[in-house]
Amino acid sequence: GLTFKKWGKRFNTFLHYVEILISPDLIILGGGTAKHFDAYKEYLTIQAPVVPAHLGNFAGIIGAAAAALHQAPID
């Protein structure tokens, strides 16, 4: 398996390409990447701030549910 140092450096490379392609003002991480953020955050050197989602592993499912509710017809 990868150490958090190696994984963090590889993830930083990926985020660097994301930064080049879409120039985000902020990158919010969910799921397992948010859960272990403190273990690899020191290896992230991109310009955009990177933060873990406050809802952690639940961020994606809550966001999907909120989007579905927003689009659901109200009778």
PyMOL Python script that loads the backbone (N, CA, C, O; Angstrom):
from pymol import cmd

cmd.read_pdbstr("""\
ATOM      1  N   GLY A   1       0.816  -1.196   0.000  1.00  0.00           N
ATOM      2  CA  GLY A   1       0.000   0.000   0.000  1.00  0.00           C
ATOM      3  C   GLY A   1       0.857   1.256   0.000  1.00  0.00           C
ATOM      4  O   GLY A   1       2.060   1.215   0.258  1.00  0.00           O
ATOM      5  N   LEU A   2       0.229   2.326  -0.285  1.00  0.00           N
ATOM      6  CA  LEU A   2       0.911   3.621  -0.299  1.00  0.00           C
ATOM      7  C   LEU A   2       0.928   4.248   1.086  1.00  0.00           C
ATOM      8  O   LEU A   2      -0.025   4.118   1.854  1.00  0.00           O
ATOM      9  N   THR A   3       2.019   4.925   1.389  1.00  0.00           N
ATOM     10  CA  THR A   3       2.045   5.740   2.598  1.00  0.00           C
ATOM     11  C   THR A   3       1.237   7.000   2.322  1.00  0.00           C
ATOM     12  O   THR A   3       0.982   7.339   1.166  1.00  0.00           O
ATOM     13  N   PHE A   4       0.837   7.691   3.377  1.00  0.00           N
ATOM     14  CA  PHE A   4       0.111   8.944   3.167  1.00  0.00           C
ATOM     15  C   PHE A   4       0.994   9.967   2.457  1.00  0.00           C
ATOM     16  O   PHE A   4       0.488  10.803   1.709  1.00  0.00           O
ATOM     17  N   LYS A   5       2.287   9.910   2.679  1.00  0.00           N
ATOM     18  CA  LYS A   5       3.202  10.831   1.995  1.00  0.00           C
ATOM     19  C   LYS A   5       3.173  10.590   0.486  1.00  0.00           C
ATOM     20  O   LYS A   5       3.018  11.530  -0.294  1.00  0.00           O
ATOM     21  N   LYS A   6       3.321   9.328   0.077  1.00  0.00           N
ATOM     22  CA  LYS A   6       3.306   9.016  -1.359  1.00  0.00           C
ATOM     23  C   LYS A   6       1.944   9.318  -1.964  1.00  0.00           C
ATOM     24  O   LYS A   6       1.850   9.881  -3.055  1.00  0.00           O
ATOM     25  N   TRP A   7       0.883   8.938  -1.246  1.00  0.00           N
ATOM     26  CA  TRP A   7      -0.459   9.186  -1.754  1.00  0.00           C
ATOM     27  C   TRP A   7      -0.713  10.684  -1.867  1.00  0.00           C
ATOM     28  O   TRP A   7      -1.270  11.150  -2.861  1.00  0.00           O
ATOM     29  N   GLY A   8      -0.307  11.435  -0.849  1.00  0.00           N
ATOM     30  CA  GLY A   8      -0.500  12.878  -0.861  1.00  0.00           C
ATOM     31  C   GLY A   8       0.205  13.546  -2.030  1.00  0.00           C
ATOM     32  O   GLY A   8      -0.340  14.460  -2.650  1.00  0.00           O
ATOM     33  N   LYS A   9       1.404  13.095  -2.329  1.00  0.00           N
ATOM     34  CA  LYS A   9       2.142  13.666  -3.461  1.00  0.00           C
ATOM     35  C   LYS A   9       1.469  13.325  -4.794  1.00  0.00           C
ATOM     36  O   LYS A   9       1.402  14.164  -5.692  1.00  0.00           O
ATOM     37  N   ARG A  10       0.974  12.099  -4.917  1.00  0.00           N
ATOM     38  CA  ARG A  10       0.258  11.716  -6.148  1.00  0.00           C
ATOM     39  C   ARG A  10      -1.057  12.483  -6.272  1.00  0.00           C
ATOM     40  O   ARG A  10      -1.424  12.937  -7.356  1.00  0.00           O
ATOM     41  N   PHE A  11      -1.751  12.620  -5.161  1.00  0.00           N
ATOM     42  CA  PHE A  11      -3.012  13.359  -5.161  1.00  0.00           C
ATOM     43  C   PHE A  11      -2.755  14.820  -5.505  1.00  0.00           C
ATOM     44  O   PHE A  11      -3.554  15.438  -6.208  1.00  0.00           O
ATOM     45  N   ASN A  12      -1.658  15.373  -5.023  1.00  0.00           N
ATOM     46  CA  ASN A  12      -1.291  16.744  -5.348  1.00  0.00           C
ATOM     47  C   ASN A  12      -1.086  16.906  -6.853  1.00  0.00           C
ATOM     48  O   ASN A  12      -1.486  17.917  -7.429  1.00  0.00           O
ATOM     49  N   THR A  13      -0.466  15.919  -7.486  1.00  0.00           N
ATOM     50  CA  THR A  13      -0.277  15.965  -8.940  1.00  0.00           C
ATOM     51  C   THR A  13      -1.629  15.998  -9.644  1.00  0.00           C
ATOM     52  O   THR A  13      -1.829  16.780 -10.573  1.00  0.00           O
ATOM     53  N   PHE A  14      -2.551  15.154  -9.202  1.00  0.00           N
ATOM     54  CA  PHE A  14      -3.901  15.150  -9.772  1.00  0.00           C
ATOM     55  C   PHE A  14      -4.574  16.508  -9.572  1.00  0.00           C
ATOM     56  O   PHE A  14      -5.137  17.068 -10.512  1.00  0.00           O
ATOM     57  N   LEU A  15      -4.516  17.033  -8.353  1.00  0.00           N
ATOM     58  CA  LEU A  15      -5.147  18.327  -8.073  1.00  0.00           C
ATOM     59  C   LEU A  15      -4.499  19.452  -8.879  1.00  0.00           C
ATOM     60  O   LEU A  15      -5.163  20.422  -9.243  1.00  0.00           O
ATOM     61  N   HIS A  16      -3.223  19.321  -9.150  1.00  0.00           N
ATOM     62  CA  HIS A  16      -2.531  20.312  -9.985  1.00  0.00           C
ATOM     63  C   HIS A  16      -3.165  20.360 -11.378  1.00  0.00           C
ATOM     64  O   HIS A  16      -3.381  21.443 -11.923  1.00  0.00           O
ATOM     65  N   TYR A  17      -3.462  19.191 -11.954  1.00  0.00           N
ATOM     66  CA  TYR A  17      -4.115  19.157 -13.265  1.00  0.00           C
ATOM     67  C   TYR A  17      -5.533  19.724 -13.194  1.00  0.00           C
ATOM     68  O   TYR A  17      -5.968  20.425 -14.107  1.00  0.00           O
ATOM     69  N   VAL A  18      -6.243  19.426 -12.124  1.00  0.00           N
ATOM     70  CA  VAL A  18      -7.580  20.004 -11.926  1.00  0.00           C
ATOM     71  C   VAL A  18      -7.467  21.523 -11.889  1.00  0.00           C
ATOM     72  O   VAL A  18      -8.274  22.228 -12.496  1.00  0.00           O
ATOM     73  N   GLU A  19      -6.478  22.016 -11.185  1.00  0.00           N
ATOM     74  CA  GLU A  19      -6.270  23.458 -11.069  1.00  0.00           C
ATOM     75  C   GLU A  19      -5.978  24.092 -12.431  1.00  0.00           C
ATOM     76  O   GLU A  19      -6.479  25.176 -12.730  1.00  0.00           O
ATOM     77  N   ILE A  20      -5.183  23.430 -13.242  1.00  0.00           N
ATOM     78  CA  ILE A  20      -4.874  23.942 -14.581  1.00  0.00           C
ATOM     79  C   ILE A  20      -6.132  23.975 -15.451  1.00  0.00           C
ATOM     80  O   ILE A  20      -6.365  24.940 -16.178  1.00  0.00           O
ATOM     81  N   LEU A  21      -6.938  22.919 -15.374  1.00  0.00           N
ATOM     82  CA  LEU A  21      -8.112  22.800 -16.239  1.00  0.00           C
ATOM     83  C   LEU A  21      -9.254  23.736 -15.872  1.00  0.00           C
ATOM     84  O   LEU A  21      -9.868  24.331 -16.758  1.00  0.00           O
ATOM     85  N   ILE A  22      -9.551  23.879 -14.584  1.00  0.00           N
ATOM     86  CA  ILE A  22     -10.754  24.642 -14.219  1.00  0.00           C
ATOM     87  C   ILE A  22     -10.513  25.815 -13.279  1.00  0.00           C
ATOM     88  O   ILE A  22     -11.457  26.540 -12.965  1.00  0.00           O
ATOM     89  N   SER A  23      -9.298  26.024 -12.827  1.00  0.00           N
ATOM     90  CA  SER A  23      -8.951  27.165 -11.962  1.00  0.00           C
ATOM     91  C   SER A  23      -9.935  27.364 -10.803  1.00  0.00           C
ATOM     92  O   SER A  23     -10.541  28.430 -10.692  1.00  0.00           O
ATOM     93  N   PRO A  24     -10.102  26.358  -9.941  1.00  0.00           N
ATOM     94  CA  PRO A  24     -11.064  26.511  -8.839  1.00  0.00           C
ATOM     95  C   PRO A  24     -10.579  27.515  -7.802  1.00  0.00           C
ATOM     96  O   PRO A  24      -9.377  27.671  -7.587  1.00  0.00           O
ATOM     97  N   ASP A  25     -11.520  28.188  -7.167  1.00  0.00           N
ATOM     98  CA  ASP A  25     -11.187  29.084  -6.065  1.00  0.00           C
ATOM     99  C   ASP A  25     -10.988  28.303  -4.774  1.00  0.00           C
ATOM    100  O   ASP A  25     -10.296  28.757  -3.863  1.00  0.00           O
ATOM    101  N   LEU A  26     -11.600  27.123  -4.703  1.00  0.00           N
ATOM    102  CA  LEU A  26     -11.565  26.285  -3.510  1.00  0.00           C
ATOM    103  C   LEU A  26     -11.852  24.849  -3.923  1.00  0.00           C
ATOM    104  O   LEU A  26     -12.691  24.603  -4.790  1.00  0.00           O
ATOM    105  N   ILE A  27     -11.161  23.907  -3.307  1.00  0.00           N
ATOM    106  CA  ILE A  27     -11.422  22.490  -3.541  1.00  0.00           C
ATOM    107  C   ILE A  27     -11.880  21.884  -2.224  1.00  0.00           C
ATOM    108  O   ILE A  27     -11.168  21.933  -1.221  1.00  0.00           O
ATOM    109  N   ILE A  28     -13.087  21.307  -2.240  1.00  0.00           N
ATOM    110  CA  ILE A  28     -13.655  20.680  -1.046  1.00  0.00           C
ATOM    111  C   ILE A  28     -13.646  19.173  -1.258  1.00  0.00           C
ATOM    112  O   ILE A  28     -14.183  18.673  -2.247  1.00  0.00           O
ATOM    113  N   LEU A  29     -13.042  18.464  -0.337  1.00  0.00           N
ATOM    114  CA  LEU A  29     -12.917  17.014  -0.436  1.00  0.00           C
ATOM    115  C   LEU A  29     -13.945  16.315   0.434  1.00  0.00           C
ATOM    116  O   LEU A  29     -14.205  16.735   1.562  1.00  0.00           O
ATOM    117  N   GLY A  30     -14.525  15.251  -0.092  1.00  0.00           N
ATOM    118  CA  GLY A  30     -15.463  14.442   0.682  1.00  0.00           C
ATOM    119  C   GLY A  30     -14.980  13.008   0.757  1.00  0.00           C
ATOM    120  O   GLY A  30     -13.911  12.680   0.242  1.00  0.00           O
ATOM    121  N   GLY A  31     -15.762  12.156   1.396  1.00  0.00           N
ATOM    122  CA  GLY A  31     -15.451  10.737   1.475  1.00  0.00           C
ATOM    123  C   GLY A  31     -14.161  10.448   2.215  1.00  0.00           C
ATOM    124  O   GLY A  31     -13.791  11.157   3.151  1.00  0.00           O
ATOM    125  N   GLY A  32     -13.476   9.387   1.779  1.00  0.00           N
ATOM    126  CA  GLY A  32     -12.240   8.964   2.427  1.00  0.00           C
ATOM    127  C   GLY A  32     -11.137  10.001   2.358  1.00  0.00           C
ATOM    128  O   GLY A  32     -10.288  10.071   3.246  1.00  0.00           O
ATOM    129  N   THR A  33     -11.147  10.811   1.299  1.00  0.00           N
ATOM    130  CA  THR A  33     -10.120  11.852   1.198  1.00  0.00           C
ATOM    131  C   THR A  33     -10.291  12.902   2.291  1.00  0.00           C
ATOM    132  O   THR A  33      -9.308  13.485   2.746  1.00  0.00           O
ATOM    133  N   ALA A  34     -11.518  13.144   2.711  1.00  0.00           N
ATOM    134  CA  ALA A  34     -11.763  14.083   3.807  1.00  0.00           C
ATOM    135  C   ALA A  34     -11.433  13.436   5.148  1.00  0.00           C
ATOM    136  O   ALA A  34     -10.902  14.083   6.050  1.00  0.00           O
ATOM    137  N   LYS A  35     -11.753  12.159   5.264  1.00  0.00           N
ATOM    138  CA  LYS A  35     -11.551  11.442   6.528  1.00  0.00           C
ATOM    139  C   LYS A  35     -10.085  11.441   6.954  1.00  0.00           C
ATOM    140  O   LYS A  35      -9.786  11.579   8.140  1.00  0.00           O
ATOM    141  N   HIS A  36      -9.176  11.288   6.001  1.00  0.00           N
ATOM    142  CA  HIS A  36      -7.748  11.196   6.308  1.00  0.00           C
ATOM    143  C   HIS A  36      -6.970  12.453   5.916  1.00  0.00           C
ATOM    144  O   HIS A  36      -5.751  12.401   5.754  1.00  0.00           O
ATOM    145  N   PHE A  37      -7.659  13.568   5.766  1.00  0.00           N
ATOM    146  CA  PHE A  37      -7.046  14.801   5.271  1.00  0.00           C
ATOM    147  C   PHE A  37      -5.812  15.211   6.076  1.00  0.00           C
ATOM    148  O   PHE A  37      -4.794  15.590   5.496  1.00  0.00           O
ATOM    149  N   ASP A  38      -5.894  15.140   7.392  1.00  0.00           N
ATOM    150  CA  ASP A  38      -4.771  15.577   8.229  1.00  0.00           C
ATOM    151  C   ASP A  38      -3.505  14.759   7.992  1.00  0.00           C
ATOM    152  O   ASP A  38      -2.401  15.240   8.248  1.00  0.00           O
ATOM    153  N   ALA A  39      -3.655  13.529   7.508  1.00  0.00           N
ATOM    154  CA  ALA A  39      -2.507  12.653   7.302  1.00  0.00           C
ATOM    155  C   ALA A  39      -1.681  13.014   6.069  1.00  0.00           C
ATOM    156  O   ALA A  39      -0.513  12.635   5.981  1.00  0.00           O
ATOM    157  N   TYR A  40      -2.265  13.738   5.120  1.00  0.00           N
ATOM    158  CA  TYR A  40      -1.530  14.042   3.881  1.00  0.00           C
ATOM    159  C   TYR A  40      -1.576  15.509   3.473  1.00  0.00           C
ATOM    160  O   TYR A  40      -0.969  15.876   2.467  1.00  0.00           O
ATOM    161  N   LYS A  41      -2.271  16.351   4.214  1.00  0.00           N
ATOM    162  CA  LYS A  41      -2.453  17.743   3.781  1.00  0.00           C
ATOM    163  C   LYS A  41      -1.142  18.500   3.603  1.00  0.00           C
ATOM    164  O   LYS A  41      -1.070  19.420   2.788  1.00  0.00           O
ATOM    165  N   GLU A  42      -0.114  18.131   4.345  1.00  0.00           N
ATOM    166  CA  GLU A  42       1.162  18.839   4.226  1.00  0.00           C
ATOM    167  C   GLU A  42       1.826  18.628   2.867  1.00  0.00           C
ATOM    168  O   GLU A  42       2.738  19.373   2.507  1.00  0.00           O
ATOM    169  N   TYR A  43       1.385  17.628   2.111  1.00  0.00           N
ATOM    170  CA  TYR A  43       1.970  17.341   0.801  1.00  0.00           C
ATOM    171  C   TYR A  43       1.211  17.997  -0.347  1.00  0.00           C
ATOM    172  O   TYR A  43       1.575  17.833  -1.512  1.00  0.00           O
ATOM    173  N   LEU A  44       0.164  18.734  -0.021  1.00  0.00           N
ATOM    174  CA  LEU A  44      -0.605  19.449  -1.041  1.00  0.00           C
ATOM    175  C   LEU A  44      -0.032  20.847  -1.188  1.00  0.00           C
ATOM    176  O   LEU A  44      -0.003  21.622  -0.231  1.00  0.00           O
ATOM    177  N   THR A  45       0.419  21.161  -2.381  1.00  0.00           N
ATOM    178  CA  THR A  45       1.103  22.435  -2.602  1.00  0.00           C
ATOM    179  C   THR A  45       0.462  23.279  -3.697  1.00  0.00           C
ATOM    180  O   THR A  45       1.058  24.254  -4.155  1.00  0.00           O
ATOM    181  N   ILE A  46      -0.738  22.920  -4.116  1.00  0.00           N
ATOM    182  CA  ILE A  46      -1.388  23.700  -5.171  1.00  0.00           C
ATOM    183  C   ILE A  46      -1.803  25.062  -4.626  1.00  0.00           C
ATOM    184  O   ILE A  46      -1.814  25.273  -3.413  1.00  0.00           O
ATOM    185  N   GLN A  47      -2.144  25.981  -5.520  1.00  0.00           N
ATOM    186  CA  GLN A  47      -2.494  27.342  -5.112  1.00  0.00           C
ATOM    187  C   GLN A  47      -3.876  27.442  -4.488  1.00  0.00           C
ATOM    188  O   GLN A  47      -4.064  28.182  -3.522  1.00  0.00           O
ATOM    189  N   ALA A  48      -4.839  26.714  -5.020  1.00  0.00           N
ATOM    190  CA  ALA A  48      -6.207  26.784  -4.494  1.00  0.00           C
ATOM    191  C   ALA A  48      -6.251  26.155  -3.101  1.00  0.00           C
ATOM    192  O   ALA A  48      -5.613  25.128  -2.867  1.00  0.00           O
ATOM    193  N   PRO A  49      -6.989  26.757  -2.187  1.00  0.00           N
ATOM    194  CA  PRO A  49      -7.153  26.132  -0.874  1.00  0.00           C
ATOM    195  C   PRO A  49      -7.868  24.785  -1.013  1.00  0.00           C
ATOM    196  O   PRO A  49      -8.797  24.642  -1.808  1.00  0.00           O
ATOM    197  N   VAL A  50      -7.425  23.813  -0.236  1.00  0.00           N
ATOM    198  CA  VAL A  50      -8.033  22.485  -0.217  1.00  0.00           C
ATOM    199  C   VAL A  50      -8.504  22.230   1.210  1.00  0.00           C
ATOM    200  O   VAL A  50      -7.720  22.328   2.153  1.00  0.00           O
ATOM    201  N   VAL A  51      -9.787  21.901   1.367  1.00  0.00           N
ATOM    202  CA  VAL A  51     -10.349  21.672   2.702  1.00  0.00           C
ATOM    203  C   VAL A  51     -11.212  20.411   2.693  1.00  0.00           C
ATOM    204  O   VAL A  51     -11.786  20.056   1.664  1.00  0.00           O
ATOM    205  N   PRO A  52     -11.302  19.735   3.844  1.00  0.00           N
ATOM    206  CA  PRO A  52     -12.215  18.593   3.923  1.00  0.00           C
ATOM    207  C   PRO A  52     -13.647  19.079   4.105  1.00  0.00           C
ATOM    208  O   PRO A  52     -13.880  20.106   4.742  1.00  0.00           O
ATOM    209  N   ALA A  53     -14.595  18.352   3.554  1.00  0.00           N
ATOM    210  CA  ALA A  53     -16.008  18.691   3.727  1.00  0.00           C
ATOM    211  C   ALA A  53     -16.381  18.539   5.196  1.00  0.00           C
ATOM    212  O   ALA A  53     -15.944  17.597   5.857  1.00  0.00           O
ATOM    213  N   HIS A  54     -17.180  19.453   5.699  1.00  0.00           N
ATOM    214  CA  HIS A  54     -17.610  19.385   7.094  1.00  0.00           C
ATOM    215  C   HIS A  54     -18.428  18.131   7.367  1.00  0.00           C
ATOM    216  O   HIS A  54     -18.438  17.628   8.491  1.00  0.00           O
ATOM    217  N   LEU A  55     -19.107  17.627   6.355  1.00  0.00           N
ATOM    218  CA  LEU A  55     -19.949  16.445   6.529  1.00  0.00           C
ATOM    219  C   LEU A  55     -19.205  15.141   6.236  1.00  0.00           C
ATOM    220  O   LEU A  55     -19.799  14.065   6.308  1.00  0.00           O
ATOM    221  N   GLY A  56     -17.917  15.224   5.909  1.00  0.00           N
ATOM    222  CA  GLY A  56     -17.086  14.045   5.705  1.00  0.00           C
ATOM    223  C   GLY A  56     -17.656  13.065   4.708  1.00  0.00           C
ATOM    224  O   GLY A  56     -17.997  13.435   3.585  1.00  0.00           O
ATOM    225  N   ASN A  57     -17.760  11.800   5.120  1.00  0.00           N
ATOM    226  CA  ASN A  57     -18.250  10.743   4.241  1.00  0.00           C
ATOM    227  C   ASN A  57     -19.695  10.944   3.811  1.00  0.00           C
ATOM    228  O   ASN A  57     -20.128  10.365   2.815  1.00  0.00           O
ATOM    229  N   PHE A  58     -20.443  11.751   4.542  1.00  0.00           N
ATOM    230  CA  PHE A  58     -21.853  11.956   4.225  1.00  0.00           C
ATOM    231  C   PHE A  58     -22.087  13.116   3.253  1.00  0.00           C
ATOM    232  O   PHE A  58     -23.217  13.320   2.810  1.00  0.00           O
ATOM    233  N   ALA A  59     -21.063  13.866   2.919  1.00  0.00           N
ATOM    234  CA  ALA A  59     -21.219  15.057   2.082  1.00  0.00           C
ATOM    235  C   ALA A  59     -21.864  14.738   0.733  1.00  0.00           C
ATOM    236  O   ALA A  59     -22.785  15.437   0.309  1.00  0.00           O
ATOM    237  N   GLY A  60     -21.396  13.705   0.066  1.00  0.00           N
ATOM    238  CA  GLY A  60     -21.929  13.368  -1.259  1.00  0.00           C
ATOM    239  C   GLY A  60     -23.380  12.942  -1.224  1.00  0.00           C
ATOM    240  O   GLY A  60     -24.180  13.395  -2.043  1.00  0.00           O
ATOM    241  N   ILE A  61     -23.728  12.085  -0.295  1.00  0.00           N
ATOM    242  CA  ILE A  61     -25.102  11.587  -0.227  1.00  0.00           C
ATOM    243  C   ILE A  61     -26.066  12.689   0.192  1.00  0.00           C
ATOM    244  O   ILE A  61     -27.188  12.750  -0.310  1.00  0.00           O
ATOM    245  N   ILE A  62     -25.646  13.557   1.100  1.00  0.00           N
ATOM    246  CA  ILE A  62     -26.508  14.667   1.521  1.00  0.00           C
ATOM    247  C   ILE A  62     -26.674  15.666   0.380  1.00  0.00           C
ATOM    248  O   ILE A  62     -27.766  16.192   0.165  1.00  0.00           O
ATOM    249  N   GLY A  63     -25.595  15.926  -0.350  1.00  0.00           N
ATOM    250  CA  GLY A  63     -25.689  16.822  -1.503  1.00  0.00           C
ATOM    251  C   GLY A  63     -26.601  16.268  -2.581  1.00  0.00           C
ATOM    252  O   GLY A  63     -27.385  17.009  -3.174  1.00  0.00           O
ATOM    253  N   ALA A  64     -26.504  14.964  -2.841  1.00  0.00           N
ATOM    254  CA  ALA A  64     -27.373  14.335  -3.843  1.00  0.00           C
ATOM    255  C   ALA A  64     -28.833  14.389  -3.407  1.00  0.00           C
ATOM    256  O   ALA A  64     -29.718  14.660  -4.219  1.00  0.00           O
ATOM    257  N   ALA A  65     -29.082  14.132  -2.131  1.00  0.00           N
ATOM    258  CA  ALA A  65     -30.460  14.188  -1.623  1.00  0.00           C
ATOM    259  C   ALA A  65     -31.010  15.606  -1.701  1.00  0.00           C
ATOM    260  O   ALA A  65     -32.170  15.803  -2.064  1.00  0.00           O
ATOM    261  N   ALA A  66     -30.191  16.591  -1.366  1.00  0.00           N
ATOM    262  CA  ALA A  66     -30.630  17.987  -1.434  1.00  0.00           C
ATOM    263  C   ALA A  66     -30.950  18.381  -2.873  1.00  0.00           C
ATOM    264  O   ALA A  66     -31.939  19.069  -3.126  1.00  0.00           O
ATOM    265  N   ALA A  67     -30.113  17.946  -3.817  1.00  0.00           N
ATOM    266  CA  ALA A  67     -30.364  18.258  -5.228  1.00  0.00           C
ATOM    267  C   ALA A  67     -31.653  17.597  -5.706  1.00  0.00           C
ATOM    268  O   ALA A  67     -32.429  18.206  -6.444  1.00  0.00           O
ATOM    269  N   ALA A  68     -31.882  16.359  -5.289  1.00  0.00           N
ATOM    270  CA  ALA A  68     -33.108  15.656  -5.684  1.00  0.00           C
ATOM    271  C   ALA A  68     -34.340  16.350  -5.112  1.00  0.00           C
ATOM    272  O   ALA A  68     -35.348  16.496  -5.804  1.00  0.00           O
ATOM    273  N   LEU A  69     -34.266  16.773  -3.865  1.00  0.00           N
ATOM    274  CA  LEU A  69     -35.395  17.482  -3.252  1.00  0.00           C
ATOM    275  C   LEU A  69     -35.665  18.809  -3.949  1.00  0.00           C
ATOM    276  O   LEU A  69     -36.816  19.212  -4.120  1.00  0.00           O
ATOM    277  N   HIS A  70     -34.599  19.477  -4.344  1.00  0.00           N
ATOM    278  CA  HIS A  70     -34.724  20.768  -5.018  1.00  0.00           C
ATOM    279  C   HIS A  70     -35.421  20.617  -6.373  1.00  0.00           C
ATOM    280  O   HIS A  70     -36.153  21.510  -6.800  1.00  0.00           O
ATOM    281  N   GLN A  71     -35.194  19.494  -7.042  1.00  0.00           N
ATOM    282  CA  GLN A  71     -35.767  19.269  -8.368  1.00  0.00           C
ATOM    283  C   GLN A  71     -37.105  18.539  -8.332  1.00  0.00           C
ATOM    284  O   GLN A  71     -37.794  18.467  -9.349  1.00  0.00           O
ATOM    285  N   ALA A  72     -37.477  18.004  -7.187  1.00  0.00           N
ATOM    286  CA  ALA A  72     -38.729  17.243  -7.083  1.00  0.00           C
ATOM    287  C   ALA A  72     -39.927  18.184  -7.167  1.00  0.00           C
ATOM    288  O   ALA A  72     -39.926  19.250  -6.552  1.00  0.00           O
ATOM    289  N   PRO A  73     -40.949  17.790  -7.928  1.00  0.00           N
ATOM    290  CA  PRO A  73     -42.157  18.629  -8.005  1.00  0.00           C
ATOM    291  C   PRO A  73     -42.890  18.629  -6.661  1.00  0.00           C
ATOM    292  O   PRO A  73     -42.983  17.603  -5.987  1.00  0.00           O
ATOM    293  N   ILE A  74     -43.394  19.769  -6.297  1.00  0.00           N
ATOM    294  CA  ILE A  74     -44.152  19.900  -5.051  1.00  0.00           C
ATOM    295  C   ILE A  74     -45.628  19.954  -5.404  1.00  0.00           C
ATOM    296  O   ILE A  74     -46.058  20.827  -6.158  1.00  0.00           O
ATOM    297  N   ASP A  75     -46.399  19.031  -4.866  1.00  0.00           N
ATOM    298  CA  ASP A  75     -47.839  18.980  -5.144  1.00  0.00           C
ATOM    299  C   ASP A  75     -48.630  19.569  -4.005  1.00  0.00           C
ATOM    300  O   ASP A  75     -49.859  19.610  -4.063  1.00  0.00           O
TER     301      ASP A  75
END
""", "prot")
cmd.dss("prot")
cmd.show_as("cartoon", "prot")
cmd.util.cbc("prot")
cmd.orient("prot")
